[in-house]
């Protein structure tokens, strides 16, 4: 069988959607924090750069369950059924198949073995929105939980071709492809925070100035959870938008990720 050549890195984020109960305050928040424009048509739309590049989708649903509020990231699979089979064999649970996305992409939404939701998708040619360090765009996603060894084992089972790069066990480490491209992060919640911070997949967005971005987030109706955290690859903070969507603002160093 001939292997299909994908126009996205397998194992990287290829689409992300913000799911909220209401859009009040979101336009100003994302303009101030990430420099993005909110384009809504009814209950669906996109966050886009000034040049019109679609960074991610936005879905508004007044009946949205509490657990589904926020950013949801879908990883690009080589073969969707095979990737789902690997995920479930490693302890994940399928939540919904044929999850309707705002791009052309068969997809499945799952819970990882630690109870955190994530998605898998196979975008049609030209439909993927892969990670990028360009300002305002999603860089990658960080599956974060209470047991880093178990998380690494699951991630390696999910995408066996990706290599874990454990540079510093006390910092965010990365899964990379054969070209060295950072695809996903890996990080363990500090023991002192585990009672209040459950396992989750955290989306990272690129900013020019982390301090300015978190200040702007607070001024635009958001909440700042963490700020001014210095890592070998950049400085980051974690903010919450007015709808409850949590994400990381990352100012990347010149050396990159």
C-alpha positions in Angstrom: 0.0 0.0 0.0 1.3 3.5 -0.9 1.6 5.8 2.1 -0.4 9.0 1.8 1.8 12.1 1.9 0.2 14.7 4.2 0.7 18.5 3.8 1.1 18.8 7.6 3.4 17.3 10.2 1.9 14.1 11.6 1.5 14.5 15.4 1.3 18.3 15.3 -1.7 20.5 15.9 -3.6 21.0 12.6 -6.7 22.8 13.8 -8.0 24.5 16.9 -11.4 25.7 18.0 -12.6 28.0 20.8 -15.9 26.7 22.1 -17.9 29.1 24.2 -21.4 29.9 25.6 -21.3 33.5 24.5 -19.0 35.8 22.5 -19.3 38.9 24.7 -16.0 40.6 25.1 -14.1 38.2 22.9 -13.4 40.5 20.0 -11.7 43.1 22.1 -9.9 40.5 24.2 -8.3 38.7 21.2 -7.5 41.9 19.4 -5.7 43.3 22.4 -3.9 40.1 23.5 -3.0 38.4 20.2 -3.7 41.0 17.5 -6.5 38.8 16.0 -9.9 39.8 14.5 -13.0 37.9 15.5 -15.2 37.1 12.4 -18.5 35.6 13.5 -21.4 34.6 11.2 -24.2 33.6 13.6 -22.8 31.1 16.0 -19.7 30.1 14.1 -16.7 32.0 12.8 -12.9 32.4 13.0 -10.1 34.3 14.7 -7.9 35.7 11.9 -4.8 37.7 11.5 -4.8 41.2 10.0 -3.8 39.5 6.7 -6.9 37.3 6.9 -5.1 34.1 7.9 -7.4 31.8 9.9 -5.8 31.0 13.2 -8.7 29.0 14.6 -12.4 28.5 14.7 -15.0 29.9 17.1 -18.2 28.1 18.0 -20.8 29.7 20.2 -23.4 27.4 21.9 -25.4 28.7 24.8 -26.0 25.1 25.9 -22.4 24.1 25.8 -21.4 21.7 28.7 -19.0 23.3 31.2 -16.3 20.7 30.4 -16.3 21.7 26.7 -15.7 25.4 27.2 -12.4 26.6 25.9 -9.7 25.8 23.3 -9.7 22.4 21.8 -6.8 21.3 19.7 -6.8 18.5 17.0 -3.7 16.7 16.1 -3.0 15.7 12.5 -3.0 11.9 12.0 -1.6 9.8 9.2 -4.6 7.5 9.2 -7.5 8.4 11.5 -8.8 4.9 12.3 -5.3 3.7 13.0 -4.5 6.7 15.2 -7.8 6.2 17.2 -7.0 2.5 17.6 -3.5 3.3 19.0 -5.0 6.0 21.3 -7.7 3.6 22.7 -5.3 0.8 23.1 -3.1 3.1 25.2 -6.0 4.0 27.4 -7.9 6.9 25.7 -11.7 7.0 25.3 -13.7 8.1 22.3 -16.1 10.9 23.1 -17.5 11.6 19.6 -16.7 10.4 16.1 -17.2 12.7 13.1 -16.8 15.7 15.2 -18.0 18.7 13.0 -15.1 21.1 12.5 -14.9 24.4 10.7 -12.4 22.9 8.2 -12.7 20.0 5.9 -11.3 17.2 8.1 -12.7 13.9 9.3 -12.1 13.9 13.1 -12.6 12.2 16.4 -12.7 13.8 19.8 -11.3 11.7 22.7 -10.3 11.8 26.4 -6.8 10.8 27.1 -6.1 8.3 29.8 -5.8 11.1 32.4 -9.3 12.6 31.6 -8.2 15.5 29.4 -10.0 16.1 26.0 -8.1 16.2 22.7 -8.8 15.6 19.0 -7.4 13.7 16.1 -8.1 14.8 12.5 -7.0 14.2 8.9 -7.5 17.6 7.1 -8.1 17.7 3.4 -5.2 19.1 1.3 -4.8 22.7 2.1 -7.2 22.7 5.0 -4.7 22.2 7.9 -3.6 25.1 10.0 -0.3 23.8 11.4 1.6 25.3 14.3 3.8 28.3 13.7 5.8 30.8 15.8 4.5 33.7 13.7 2.8 36.3 15.9 -0.8 35.6 16.8 -0.7 32.0 15.6 -0.9 28.8 17.6 2.6 27.4 18.2 1.7 24.0 19.5 -0.2 22.2 22.3 1.1 21.0 25.6 -0.5 17.9 27.1 -0.1 18.5 30.8 -0.9 16.0 33.6 0.2 14.7 37.0 2.4 11.9 35.8 5.0 12.9 33.2 6.2 9.3 32.6 2.7 8.0 32.0 2.0 11.0 29.7 5.2 10.4 27.7 4.3 6.7 27.3 0.8 7.6 26.0 2.1 10.2 23.6 4.7 7.7 22.2 2.0 5.1 21.7 -0.2 7.6 20.0 2.4 8.7 17.4 5.3 6.1 17.5 7.3 8.0 14.8 7.6 11.1 17.1 10.6 11.4 19.4 10.5 12.7 22.9 13.1 15.3 23.6 13.5 15.4 27.5 15.9 18.3 27.7 14.9 19.3 31.3 12.4 17.3 33.4 11.5 20.5 35.3 10.6 22.4 32.2 8.4 21.8 29.2 9.9 19.2 26.9 8.9 18.4 23.3 7.9 15.6 20.9 9.6 16.1 17.6 9.4 14.6 14.1 12.4 13.2 12.2 13.3 16.7 11.0 13.5 18.0 14.6 10.3 20.1 14.4 8.6 20.6 17.8 5.1 19.1 17.5 3.7 18.9 21.0 4.9 19.7 24.5 5.1 17.5 27.6 4.9 18.9 31.2 4.0 17.6 34.6 1.8 19.8 36.9 3.8 20.6 40.1 2.6 18.5 43.0 1.5 21.6 45.0 -0.9 22.6 42.2 -2.4 19.2 41.4 -5.4 19.6 43.7 -6.7 22.6 41.7 -5.2 22.0 38.2 -6.5 18.8 36.5 -4.8 17.2 33.5 -5.4 19.3 30.4 -4.1 20.1 26.9 -2.9 23.8 26.8 -2.8 25.7 23.5 0.2 28.1 23.1 0.0 31.3 21.0 2.9 33.4 19.8 3.3 37.0 21.0 6.0 39.6 20.6 6.1 40.6 24.2 4.7 38.3 26.9 4.5 41.0 29.6 2.5 43.3 27.3 0.2 40.5 26.2 -0.8 39.4 29.7 -1.3 43.0 30.7 -3.5 43.5 27.7 -5.4 40.4 28.5 -6.1 41.6 32.0 -7.2 45.1 30.8 -9.5 43.5 28.2 -11.5 41.5 30.7 -9.4 38.4 31.0 -7.7 36.8 33.9 -3.9 36.2 34.3 -3.1 32.8 35.9 0.7 32.9 35.4 3.1 35.4 34.0 6.8 36.1 33.3 7.9 32.4 33.4 11.3 32.1 31.8 12.2 28.9 29.9 15.1 28.0 27.6 12.8 28.5 24.6 11.0 31.7 25.7 9.0 33.6 28.3 5.4 32.7 28.9 2.2 33.4 30.8 -1.2 31.7 31.0 -4.4 33.7 30.6 -8.1 33.1 30.5 -10.4 34.9 28.0 -13.7 36.4 29.1 -15.6 33.2 28.0 -13.3 30.9 30.1 -10.9 29.8 27.3 -7.4 29.2 28.8 -4.2 29.5 26.7 -0.5 30.3 27.0 1.1 33.4 25.6 4.6 32.6 24.4 7.4 35.0 23.6 9.8 32.8 21.7 13.6 33.3 22.1 15.8 33.9 19.0 17.0 30.3 19.1 13.4 29.1 18.9 11.8 25.9 20.2 
